[in-house]
């Protein structure tokens, strides 16, 4: 049963632009929602590291709820306005679902994501009350929550992207503001993706082959399509910069605020928030992704292979030595945040600032891992190129 239909369009979609050049307000709202969600997510992880048990209405949770409510309400209003008060031209630029409602594809994603997030909140609270503190990010309630979050963030990016594709060469819109919205929404999505996979991308994992396999599986799949679909030449680079700046600022800001453990046992007696991870240096492989997409116009499989090889080699060239640096005394400061440590962990752990033997791959294992990363990265990059082509065509 089909629930979404696309109105027939015998001619190219026309732009129902505001003559003042103002972007629709719901665009700003969903980008803000994406920002609020990642603030709450990273803050929540630091809360667990520093305080422990959190309630249903803890401050980090309220930040994520704010994102869900903002995305749901403004996207819902957008759908209702189009359905009951929209002009024919606006409805032609929208998708029709349930044979009644009209709305943008991005708005639908945001609404579905908001419902999923709100549903996960009581599930998460019940889980804590039943099983206690989570020991991993991907617990069942967190998985439901993360699916809702990433759906909203994808919806925010699709909303911006569809408008970006519709306006084409029109001068009616503020294209600079639209480009900023696309860059920010894609960067916040990258923050979410890194957080989901962070259990495999910790600073203690940077000398493992699995670190590069997971990176090649995840990042090209999302950075390549952004590079291809962006109206700027440096879409992936800007995306990575937003991710890096956001993660670094959270590392710098959170430890400024007091926090004490409220759940035992407490082995590491702290007085301030413990920060999450310092960002990966993704701007360097992102830069190469943009350069390859600019200069190579051949068959997509060859381009995917080039992107994969370049991505894996550059990730290895920057993250391996950076991981070594983060283990040195020079990185034990507020800037890199490596002194942050979970309150339930022994602060005198011998590998706190070193790589445990099982966290260092042998030469043979690393060579095999890098080769596997290239193969997986090629598939990921090819899918990213296909996805990027779709992103450039979305106009509803």
C-alpha positions in Angstrom: 0.0 0.0 0.0 1.5 3.3 -1.0 1.1 6.2 1.4 3.1 8.8 -0.4 2.5 10.1 -3.8 4.1 12.8 -6.0 1.8 15.1 -7.9 2.3 15.0 -11.6 4.4 17.8 -12.9 4.3 18.3 -16.6 6.8 21.2 -16.3 9.8 21.9 -14.2 8.9 22.8 -10.6 8.5 26.5 -10.1 9.7 28.3 -7.0 7.1 29.8 -4.7 9.6 32.2 -3.4 9.1 35.0 -1.0 9.9 38.2 -2.9 12.0 39.4 0.1 14.3 36.5 -0.3 13.5 35.2 3.3 13.9 31.5 3.8 10.9 29.6 5.2 11.1 29.8 9.0 10.7 26.0 9.4 14.1 25.6 7.7 15.8 27.5 10.5 13.7 25.6 13.0 14.7 22.1 11.9 18.4 23.1 11.7 18.1 24.4 15.3 16.4 21.2 16.3 19.3 19.2 14.9 21.7 21.4 16.9 19.7 21.0 20.1 19.7 17.3 19.7 23.5 16.9 19.4 24.1 19.3 22.3 21.8 17.2 24.4 23.4 14.0 23.2 27.0 14.9 24.0 26.0 16.6 27.2 24.1 13.4 28.2 27.2 11.3 27.7 29.2 13.6 29.8 26.5 13.5 32.4 26.8 9.7 32.6 30.6 10.0 32.8 30.4 12.6 35.6 27.2 12.2 37.6 25.8 8.8 36.6 22.0 8.2 36.8 19.9 10.8 35.1 16.2 11.4 35.4 13.6 11.6 32.6 13.8 15.4 32.8 17.5 15.9 33.3 18.9 19.0 31.6 20.6 17.0 28.7 17.3 15.2 28.1 15.4 18.5 28.0 17.8 19.7 25.3 17.1 16.6 23.2 13.4 16.9 23.8 13.5 20.6 22.8 15.0 19.4 19.4 12.3 16.8 19.0 9.5 19.2 19.9 10.8 22.0 17.7 11.2 19.7 14.7 7.8 18.0 15.2 5.9 21.2 15.8 7.3 23.3 13.0 7.3 20.5 10.5 3.7 19.6 11.6 2.7 23.3 11.1 4.4 23.3 7.7 2.4 20.2 6.7 -0.9 21.5 8.0 -0.4 24.9 6.4 0.3 23.4 3.0 -2.6 21.0 3.3 -5.3 23.5 4.3 -4.0 26.9 3.2 -1.2 26.2 0.7 -1.3 27.5 -2.9 -1.5 25.1 -5.8 2.1 25.8 -6.7 3.2 25.0 -3.2 1.4 21.7 -3.2 3.0 20.9 -6.5 6.4 21.2 -4.8 5.3 18.8 -2.0 4.6 15.1 -1.5 1.1 13.9 -0.8 0.7 11.2 1.9 -2.3 9.3 3.3 -4.2 10.9 0.4 -4.9 14.0 2.5 -1.8 15.8 3.6 0.9 17.7 1.7 4.4 18.4 3.0 8.0 18.3 2.1 9.9 15.0 2.4 12.2 16.5 5.0 9.2 17.6 7.1 7.9 14.0 7.1 11.2 12.7 8.3 11.2 15.3 11.1 7.7 14.3 12.2 8.5 10.6 12.2 11.7 11.2 14.1 10.0 13.4 16.7 7.4 10.7 17.4 10.2 8.1 17.7 12.2 10.2 20.1 9.2 11.0 22.3 8.3 7.3 22.4 11.8 6.3 23.5 11.8 8.7 26.5 9.6 6.6 28.9 11.2 3.4 27.5 14.7 4.8 28.5 13.4 5.8 31.9 11.9 2.3 32.5 15.1 0.7 31.4 17.2 2.7 33.9 14.8 1.9 36.7 14.9 -1.8 35.8 18.5 -2.4 34.8 20.4 0.6 36.2 23.0 2.8 34.4 23.8 2.0 30.8 27.3 0.6 30.1 27.1 1.2 26.4 25.7 3.8 24.0 23.7 1.3 21.9 21.3 0.0 24.6 17.8 -0.9 23.3 16.1 2.4 24.4 19.1 4.4 23.2 19.0 2.7 19.8 15.3 3.8 19.4 16.2 7.3 20.6 19.2 7.5 18.2 17.0 6.3 15.3 14.6 9.2 16.0 17.5 11.7 16.4 19.2 10.7 13.1 15.8 10.7 11.3 15.2 14.3 12.4 18.7 15.3 11.5 18.4 13.7 8.1 15.0 15.4 7.7 16.6 18.8 8.4 19.3 18.2 5.8 16.7 17.0 3.2 14.5 20.0 3.9 17.4 22.4 3.2 18.6 20.3 0.2 15.2 20.2 -1.5 14.8 24.0 -1.3 18.4 24.4 -2.5 17.7 22.2 -5.5 14.4 23.9 -6.3 15.8 27.5 -6.4 18.5 26.6 -9.0 19.7 29.9 -10.5 17.0 32.0 -8.9 18.1 35.1 -7.1 15.0 35.3 -4.9 16.5 33.5 -2.0 19.3 34.2 0.4 21.6 31.5 -1.0 24.3 32.2 1.6 21.9 31.6 4.5 20.7 28.4 2.7 24.3 27.2 2.2 25.0 27.8 5.9 21.9 25.8 6.8 23.0 22.9 4.6 26.6 23.0 6.1 25.3 23.1 9.7 22.7 20.4 9.2 25.2 18.1 7.6 27.9 18.8 10.2 25.5 18.0 13.1 24.5 14.8 11.3 28.3 13.9 11.3 28.4 14.5 15.0 25.6 12.1 15.5 27.2 9.4 13.3 30.5 9.7 15.2 28.8 9.5 18.5 26.9 6.3 17.5 30.2 4.6 16.5 32.4 6.2 19.2 32.8 2.9 21.0 35.0 1.9 18.1 36.6 5.3 17.5 38.1 6.2 20.9 41.6 7.6 21.2 42.6 4.2 22.6 41.4 2.5 19.3 43.5 4.5 16.9 46.2 1.9 16.6 43.7 -0.9 15.8 42.9 -1.9 12.3 39.2 -2.0 13.3 39.3 1.8 13.8 40.0 2.3 10.1 37.6 -0.4 9.0 34.7 1.3 10.9 35.8 4.8 9.7 35.8 3.6 6.0 32.4 2.0 6.5 30.8 5.0 8.0 32.2 8.4 7.0 32.5 8.1 3.2 28.9 6.9 3.1 27.8 10.3 4.4 30.6 12.7 3.4 30.7 11.7 -0.2 27.0 12.5 -1.0 27.3 15.9 0.9 30.4 16.7 -1.2 28.5 15.9 -4.4 25.2 17.5 -3.4 26.5 20.7 -1.9 26.3 24.0 -3.9 29.8 24.8 -2.7 33.0 23.1 -3.9 33.9 22.1 -0.4 30.8 20.5 1.0 32.5 17.6 2.8 35.3 19.9 4.1 32.8 22.3 5.7 30.8 19.4 7.1 33.9 18.0 8.8 34.8 21.5 10.1 31.4 21.9 11.7 31.8 18.5 13.3 35.3 19.3 14.6 34.4 22.7 15.9 31.3 21.5 17.7 33.0 18.5 19.3 36.0 20.6 20.4 33.8 23.4 21.9 31.9 20.8 23.9 35.3 19.4 25.2 36.3 22.9 26.3 33.0 24.1 27.7 31.5 21.2 29.8 34.5 20.9 32.2 33.9 24.5 33.3 30.7 23.4 35.1 30.6 21.6 38.5 29.5 18.0 38.6 29.8 15.2 41.2 29.0 11.5 41.0 25.6 10.5 42.4 25.9 6.8 41.8 28.4 4.4 43.3 31.0 3.0 43.3 33.1 6.1 42.9 36.7 5.4 42.1 37.6 8.7 40.4 36.5 11.5 42.6 35.7 14.5 40.3 34.2 17.9 40.9 33.5 19.0 37.3 32.0 17.5 34.1 34.2 15.0 32.3 34.2 15.7 28.6 33.5 13.4 25.6 36.0 12.7 22.9 38.2 15.2 21.1 37.2 15.2 17.5 38.8 13.0 14.8 40.8 15.0 12.2 38.2 14.4 9.5 38.8 17.6 7.7 41.9 16.1 6.0 40.2 13.1 4.3 37.2 15.4 3.7 39.3 17.8 1.8 40.6 15.0 -0.5 37.0 13.8 -1.0 36.1 17.2 -2.3 39.1 17.5 -4.5 38.5 14.1 -6.1 34.9 14.9 -6.7 35.9 18.1 -8.4 38.5 16.6 -10.7 37.4 13.1 -11.4 34.3 12.8 -13.6 34.8 9.2 -14.7 32.7 6.1 -14.0 31.6 6.2 -10.4 33.1 2.9 -9.4 36.6 4.2 -10.3 35.9 7.4 -8.4 34.7 5.4 -5.4 37.9 3.4 -5.4 40.1 6.6 -5.6 38.1 8.1 -2.8 38.4 5.0 -0.6 42.1 4.6 -1.1 42.7 8.3 -0.4 40.4 8.3 2.6 41.9 5.3 4.3 45.5 6.3 3.7 45.0 9.9 4.9 43.0 8.7 8.0 45.9 6.3 8.8 48.5 9.1 8.2 46.8 11.6 10.5 45.0 9.5 13.2 47.8 7.0 14.0 50.3 9.7 15.0 47.6 11.8 16.5 46.6 8.8 18.7 50.2 8.5 19.8 50.3 12.2 20.6 47.1 12.0 22.7 48.8 9.5 24.9 51.6 11.9 25.7 51.8 14.4 28.6 51.5 17.2 26.0 47.8 16.3 25.4 46.9 16.2 29.1 45.2 19.6 29.2 41.9 21.4 28.8 42.4 21.7 25.1 42.5 18.0 24.2 40.5 16.8 27.2 42.3 13.5 27.6 42.4 13.9 31.4 38.6 13.3 31.5 37.9 9.9 33.1 34.7 8.1 34.0 34.0 8.4 37.8 33.6 4.6 38.1 37.0 3.9 36.6 40.3 3.6 38.4 42.2 6.8 37.8 45.5 4.9 38.3 44.7 2.4 35.5 48.0 1.7 33.8 46.7 2.2 30.3 44.8 5.4 31.0 47.4 7.3 28.9 48.8 4.4 26.9 47.7 1.7 24.4 47.0 -1.6 26.0 48.6 -4.6 24.3 45.2 -5.7 22.9 44.7 -2.2 21.5 47.6 -2.3 19.1 47.3 -4.3 15.9 50.3 -6.2 14.6 51.8 -5.2 11.3 50.2 -8.1 9.4 46.8 -7.4 11.1 47.1 -3.7 10.2 47.9 -4.4 6.6 45.0 -6.8 6.3 42.8 -4.3 8.1 43.7 -1.4 5.8 43.1 -3.6 2.8 39.7 -4.5 4.1 39.0 -0.9 4.9 39.8 0.1 1.3 37.3 -2.6 0.0 34.6 -1.5 2.4 35.4 2.1 1.8 34.9 1.6 -2.0 31.5 0.2 -1.4 30.7 3.0 1.0 31.9 5.6 -1.4 30.0 4.2 -4.3 26.8 4.1 -2.3 27.6 7.7 -1.3 28.0 8.8 -4.9 24.7 7.1 -5.8 23.1 8.8 -2.8 24.6 12.1 -3.7 23.0 11.9 -7.1 19.7 11.4 -5.5 20.3 14.3 -3.1 20.9 16.6 -6.0 17.6 15.6 -7.6 15.3 16.0 -4.5 13.1 19.0 -4.9 10.1 18.2 -2.7 
